[in-house]
């Protein structure tokens, strides 16, 4: 294979106790001996640590927050393209992806390549719809329900029960043992990320993750599975080890077939005490630990 000499733009350069995937994606690219290109960091904050790490990016630019709208974002990309040249864009944050979905033709016309899911694929793997993978495709998923009002928590006990995991629509998850804890978590996550809030049956077990890339036809281009060894107080993986796990890869392939997923994703799975595997989430981008795939 010939070395790649293009210019790649990567977002998500925050690298604190709630790290974005951008720094890890760039490190993985830098680790590839065939990557001879340039990397442009796209930052939402002038203090994003990824901008200042020595040798990480060749250039860095501020970009508008997703709330500024697609027009502002694309105008900025056009300016950066004109200034330093962009061949590939890798967005790495859940909250920014909607601005780029189904815009492949527009970006291609600008000379920028992407490899992202369609809007339908993105919506189908949403936490609020994850239960459909269980009912329609036979994927083992803990029973869950989207909540739009805190009062809906009072009806959880007959169906999902306690303890329960309360999740934000983009980020955040709290294990709640009582109704009061669940109500508090609901309001905190709703204030930060909006609605719906997802209530999911809590199953004790071992957290496993897979960094995967789907081909858009139901196939799996590549995948690296890992087991979390240490997490931050926000539940983010801080240390882990690669694993060989046939059933974990089997449920990952099952998810790829069901979603016909295109592009990168993180498949989060729980292995219970009886050896059962349960899909917890499908995050629509590379995980923040993805440089483990290069290390492996």
N, C-alpha and C positions, 0 to 999 in steps of 0.2 A: 504494500500500500504506500501511496505517496504521502508525504507530510502535508498537514493542513496549514495553510498560510493566511487564512482569512481573518476577519475581525469579528469578535464575538462580544456582545453586550450582555451583562448579567445584572439582575436586580437583587434586592434583599441582602444588603451589605451590613446590616446590624448584626453584631456578634457579642451579645451580652448573655445573661442567664436565660434569656428567651431568644435564642439566636435565629436569624434568618438563614435560609439555605445558601445564599449567594457565595459566601466565603468558601464553603465546602465544595460547591460546584466548581469554583475557580481553581481551588487546590487540586481537585480531581483532573481538571483539564491540564493544568501545569504538569501533573505527574505523568501524562501520556507522552512518551517519547516521540510520537508522530505529530504532536501539537506544536507547531512553530508559528502560530498566529499571534495576534494582539488581542488583549482583553480590555474592554471598556466597562468600568463599574458605573452603574446607574443608581444614585443614592437619593433617598427621600429626605435625609437629614444630613446637614453638613458635618455632623459629628459621628456619623456611622463609622465604626472602627475599621471596616473593610477598606475604606478609602485610604487609610494611613498605614496599613500593614506593608512593610517593605517587600517589594518584588511581587505584590499580588496583582495590581492592575497597572496597565500602561497609561491609562487616562481615566478620569472620573468626571461625571456630569451630574448635576442635580436634575431631577425630573419631577413633574407635578404629582401630587397625590391623586389616587384614582377618583376621588370626589370632584376633582377639577373637570372631569369629563374626557371623553375619548378624543375630542378635537384638540384640546390642549396637549394631551399626551402625544398624539401623532405629530402635531406641529413641532414639538420638542424633539421627537425622534428624527424628523426630517432635518432639523438644524444640526443635530449630532451626526447624522449620516453625511451631511454636506461638509462638516468640519473634520471628521476623522475617518469616515467610512464605517458602515456597519453591514456585515454580511449575514449574521445570525443573531437572533434575540432569544434569550432564555429568561423569561419571567419566573420568579421562584416563590412568590407570595400568593396565598389564597385570595386575599382581598383585591389584588390587582388583576387577576386572571380574567374576570368578566369583561374588562376593557379590550382584551385581545382576542376573545373567542369569536370564531366565525369571521375573522378579519384577515385570514391568510392571504386572500387575493389582494387586498389593499396593501398589506405589508410587502407582498411579492412585487407589486408594482413600484414600491419604493426601493426595491432591491434588497429587502430584508427577509430572510428565511426564518420560519418557526416550525415547531412540531408539537402541536397542541390538540387537545380534544375538541370536539364540537360542543356547542351549547347543550345539546340534548344529552351527550355523554356526561358532561360536567354536572348537569342537573340531576341525572339519574343516580350519581354516586353521592349526592348530598346527604348529610347526616339525617335530615328530616325524611328522606326517602329510602334510607338504607334497608328498612324492613321489607321493601319490595323485592330485594335480592333474595330474601328468605322465602317469601310467598310465591314469587314468580319463577325463580331460578334454582331454588333448593339449596342456596348457600346458607350455612349455619351462622345466624346472626342473633345475638341476644335481643329479646323482644324490646322494642323501643317505640316512642310516640313523640310527635312534635307538640309543643305546648305554646300557646299564644297568650295565655293568662295564668297568673300564679294560682288562681282558684282551681285550675285543672289538676293541680298536684293532689288535691283531696281525693280524687278518684283513682289514684295510682294503685292503691293497696290491692284491690281485687285482681288487677291485671299484671302489673309489674312488681309491685311490692317494695319493701325496704329491706336492706339498703338499696339505694338507687344511685346511678351516675347521672348527674345533671351536666349537660354539655352546651357550650356556646355554639352558634351557627358556624363560626369560623375557627375559633380557638377556645381553649379552656375546658376543664372538666373537674368536677368535684364529686367525691364519693360522700353521699349523705345518708346518715343512719336514722334521721328523724325528719318529720314533716317540717319542723322549724328550720332545720339546716337546709332542706331542699328549697324552701321559700326564699331564704337569704341568698342561696346560690343562684336561684332564678333571677332575682332582681339585680344582683351584681353582674351576671353575665349578660343579661338583657341590656343593662345600661352601657356596657362596653361594646357589645357586638351586635345588638339588635335581636329581633325575633325571626324565626321561632327559636325556642330553647328545646333541647332534646332530652327526654328522660329515657334512660336505657337500663335494662335489668343488670344489676351488678353480679358478676361471676368472678369469684376469686381464682387466681391462677398466675401464670407466667406470661409476661409481655414479650411478644415477638414482632419483628417488623421486617418488611421486605421493600427494598428500593427496586422498582421495576420500571420497564419501558414497554408499553404495548404498541403493536403495529397498526392499530386502528381496524383490524379485521378479526379480532378475537385471539390473535397470537401474542406470544411473549418474545420480545426481541432479546431481553436480558434481564437478569435479576440477581440481587445479592441479599440473602437473608441474614438477620442478626438478632441477638438477644441482648436486651438492655441489662447492664450491670449496675448502672448508677443513673439517677435522674436528679434534676434540679427541683426546687420547691414548687416550680410550675409544672412539673411532670415531664419536662423535656429530657430526652436521652443525653447524658453527659459522658457516658462510657459504655462500650458494648463490645461484643465479640461475634464474629461470623460463625454460623452454625450450618451443619448439613442436616436437613430436616425434610424428608420426603412429603409428609402430610402438609407441612407448611407451604411447600412449593405447589402441591396439588390444589390447595384452596386458592392460592394466588392465580394459578392458571384458570380455575373455575371463575374467579372474579373477572379476569381479562376476557374470557369468552362471553360472560353475561353482559358486560358493559361495552364490549368491542372497543376497549380503551385505546386512545391514540396519545402517545407521548409519555412523559414521566409521571410517576405517582409513588406514593408510599402506602403499602397495604399493612394495616395494623391488625394483629391477630392475638387472641388470648388462648393459651393452652391450659385447660382446667386440670384438676387433680386426677381425673379419670382418663386423661389423654385425649379429650375432645378438643377440637379446634373451632374457634368462633371468630368471625370477622367483626372487628370493632369499628374501623373507619377505613375509608379510602381517601387519602389526601391527594389533591390534584396537582402535585408538583414534587420535585425532588425533596427528600428530607434533609434536615440540617446536618445529619450524620453521613451524608452520601460520600464524603471523602474516604470513609472506611472501605468503600468498594475499590478505590484505587490502592489503598494500603493492602487489601486482600489479594 
